[in-house]
Amino acid sequence: MQKGFPDLDRFDRSILKVLAEDGRISVADLARQIGLSKSPTQARLKRLEADGVITGYRAMLDPIRLGLDYVAFVEVRMTDTREKALAEFNAAVRKIAEIEQAHMIASNFDYLLKVRTASMSEYRTVLAEKISALPHVANTSTFVAMEAVKETGMLGTLDHPA
């Protein structure tokens, strides 16, 4: 068993890889692609869901076609990094729709946020009215993304053998 892949054999990893590319594939087509019959594929799929390896299915939206092509990364430095303060910040971040991702970072700042809006002026409003108002925020630094070179949302490590 490889670290990071507890109890996942090559069929499980194949299921995950196919579903990451096409979450709407039928079980019959999935079974055909991974080389198993439908019943064992369905059983594996249900086990992966029950074990929490598969956490859900969703449509992948194109933010550019939705007019959300302004991406900024925001470094956030906190005034307080005790557990209660971090929990308050985390809960508040989850409520801001424009924050696409939020990561606690081991660096000279505390969090890195990925923020997506329609324009610079909309971002400025989100920064001033929402992000700067988050609990325990000392200061922020913004980095504007000029181009997304790679954004798949897929786990490339699924190809590694167990």
C-alpha angles and dihedrals in degrees: 000000000000119000109263094026106076111182093345115134127188092276092053091049090047090052091051093047094050093046091048087058097039118014091177096060115128119247089243092055091043091052091050092050095050096041101246133109121260099259098055090042091053091048091050091047092052091048092050089051094046091048090053095243088119105045099179148310127259143165116260109228127205104233092195092058088048091056094251099121100132110097125181130177113213126201110208124199116197130218090213129026100182115126095258092053092047091049091051091049092047093050092049093047091055089061096058109090095198091061102089096178136009125190131182105228133204097223142087087298128049109224138023115206127193108211124189124194139151097252148358091262091052090049091051089054092048090049095047100038103031115017097039089047093056114117117274097004111154098177144329139218122203129213117188118217112227096188137359105233095181129008112153106140086213128122107241092189092074088090092065115102121244 
